[in-house]
Amino acid sequence: MASSQPPKCYLDLIKECDSFPHVEIPRLPHVADFPVDYYSLLLPSDSRSHGFIPANVATQMPWTTDFVISTTGTLPRTVQLLDTSRGNDTAAACNASFSKVIDLAQSQGLFLNTLGRKPKGEDFRIMGALNYQGKNGLVQLRRSAAALFGIANRGAHMTMYTRSKETGEIRIWVPRRNRHLATYPGMLDNTVAGGVKAEESPQECIIHESDEEASLPEDFVSKHVRAAGAVTYVTQTGSGGGQDTQTEVGGYDRGLCVSDVIYVYDLEVPAELAETVVPKPQDDEVEQFYLWDVETAKKAMRNGEFKPNCAVVMIDFFVRHGIITEDNEADYMEIVTRLHRPVPVPTTAPSHA
C-alpha cells in the first residue's frame, strides 16, 4: 500500500497515537480555559476520575436518573454514577446503568462513528475501579462505548519473530488486515492483537487471539510467549493523524480523550521450528501474513502502512531489541518517554478497598 506522503519518523508515528496535549488532564474538569471542556466520570463511593468526557458528549448523552450531571457553568464538571443497588451489588448496578444509557444513545442515532448501529460483543472493564461487593465485582461497559466515557482501554499485542541461525538477524511476522474491515482496512498489524475483555487477563487474550487470528496452537503460544511490558499513550480524537482520523478509518467521534494501555508480548520461534510454526489466517480479520526483515518493516512503518497503534508497538519492539538506540536515533529519549506516557485515570484499585 504505497503512500504519497513523505516518510514519517518514529516520533511522528508515536504522535499519531499520543496526540492529547501534554497537560495535567485530571485538572481539565476544574478549569475553563482549555479549548475543550471535559467532565470527570465518577463511580459510586469513589472521588477519583475514571474517565474524561468531552462537553459535546456530556451534553448530548441521554442520561438516565442513574447519573447526576453537574450544573452548566459550575466547576468541576462531573458525571456522577449512582449506586441504584444501595450497596447490595454495586458493580452490577453500575453495569446496568451504563448499558441503559448506551442503548438509549444508540437507539437515538447518537455518536454513530463510535457506537455504530449494532451492539458490539465484549465489554471492557474500568481499570482501577473499586473492588465492589457483589457476584462479579467488575465495573464494565460495552467496548464500542468505552471511548465516549474516556476510560482507559486495555489491549494486548504480540510480535512473533524468528532469528537466522547464521547471522542472528530478526525476521518479523506481519499480518495485513482484511480489506473489508470497518476500521483500518488493508493496513498492517502486529502478529496478534486484540482488546482485553473485562473478565480476562492480557495473556489469556493473546492465547485465544493467537488461535483465532493466526492459527497458532495454544500449547505452543503458552510455552513460548513472553510478557514484555506495556505501551501507554493518550489520544485526542480528531486532532490529526492516523489513530484519530475518526470519520475516516479510526471509528470514533471527535474530541474524545482515549487512554490506551497495550500489554506487549514477544514470541521468538525456536530455530528448529521456524519452518513448521507459521501463522495462517483463520478468521476474517487477516488477509495474509508476511515474514519480513527489520528494514522492510521499517520502510512500511515510515510509509504509514501500519495501523497507528501497531506502529507504536513495533517501535517499542525495536527499542527493546536494540534496533532503535541512542546512537542511531536523534529522538531516542523522547521516543522512550512517550511510549510510556502516564495515563490520567487509575489503573489499580486502592489497596485498602
TAJO-V795834 format. One record per run of one state. SS is the DSSP state (h for helix, s for strand, l for the rest). FROM is the first residue (numbers start at 0). TO is the last residue. If there is no record, write none. Layout:
SS/FROM/TO + SS/FROM/TO
This chain:
l/0/8 + h/9/16 + l/17/23 + h/24/29 + l/30/36 + s/37/41 + l/42/47 + s/48/53 + h/54/59 + l/60/65 + s/66/68 + l/69/76 + s/77/80 + l/81/88 + h/89/106 + l/107/110 + h/111/114 + l/115/121 + s/122/124 + l/125/138 + s/139/141 + h/142/148 + l/149/150 + s/151/162 + l/163/168 + s/169/176 + l/177/186 + s/187/187 + l/188/190 + s/191/194 + l/195/200 + h/201/213 + l/214/216 + h/217/223 + s/224/235 + l/236/244 + h/245/249 + l/250/255 + s/256/267 + l/268/269 + h/270/272 + l/273/284 + s/285/292 + h/293/301 + l/302/304 + s/305/305 + l/306/306 + h/307/319 + l/320/330 + h/331/337 + l/338/338 + s/339/339 + l/340/352
